[in-house]
Amino acid sequence: MKKKAINVEYRKTSESFPEWLKYEVTILSEDGKVEKIPAYGKDLQDALSRVVHDEKVEKIAKKTNVIPWWGWTLIWFAYLFAITVWYSMSGEMAILVGGIAFSYGLLISLVLWGRERNKDKE
């Protein structure tokens, strides 16, 4: 059994953001523990998807935080070294520009995806 939402209560409409609603979601965990989580969204489906998104972000963050900052730095410079060697062997500027653009695009998309979406909208 995975986590299940067993009860959802509407709390209030946001004063700062009129289109946002606040819900309180009661979740039953696999071990039988009941947890209440505030959820914000434009409707109930949006609020529940934000709760699921935040749980996925936390799960991935636990795994990526195992690697220390210097490990990520080493991976970054190894990637840049590989792109540079590939560029120097082929002489194609598109490899260098494309490799760096791809890495920055990936980094920006991961940062945007990793933000918690279920923040207080009051």
Residue pairs with C-beta under 8 A, 6 or more apart in sequence:
1 30
2 30
3 27
3 28
3 29
3 30
3 55
4 27
4 28
5 25
5 26
5 27
5 28
5 48
5 51
6 26
6 27
6 28
6 34
7 25
7 26
8 23
8 24
8 25
8 26
8 39
8 44
8 48
9 23
9 24
9 26
10 21
10 22
10 23
11 21
11 22
11 23
11 24
11 38
12 21
12 22
13 20
13 21
13 22
14 20
14 21
14 22
14 40
14 121
14 122
15 122
16 121
16 122
17 121
19 42
20 40
20 41
20 42
20 121
21 40
21 41
21 42
21 43
21 44
21 47
22 38
22 39
22 40
22 121
22 122
23 38
23 39
23 40
23 41
23 44
23 47
24 36
24 37
24 38
24 39
25 36
25 37
25 38
25 39
25 47
25 48
25 51
26 34
26 35
26 36
27 34
27 35
27 36
27 37
27 51
28 34
29 35
37 51
37 118
38 118
38 120
39 47
39 48
39 50
39 51
39 118
40 47
40 50
40 118
40 119
40 120
40 121
41 47
41 48
41 49
41 50
47 118
50 117
50 118
51 118
53 117
53 118
54 116
54 117
54 118
57 113
57 114
57 115
57 116
60 114
61 114
67 75
76 103
79 99
79 103
80 100
83 95
83 96
83 99
83 100
84 96
86 95
86 99
87 93
87 95
87 96
87 99
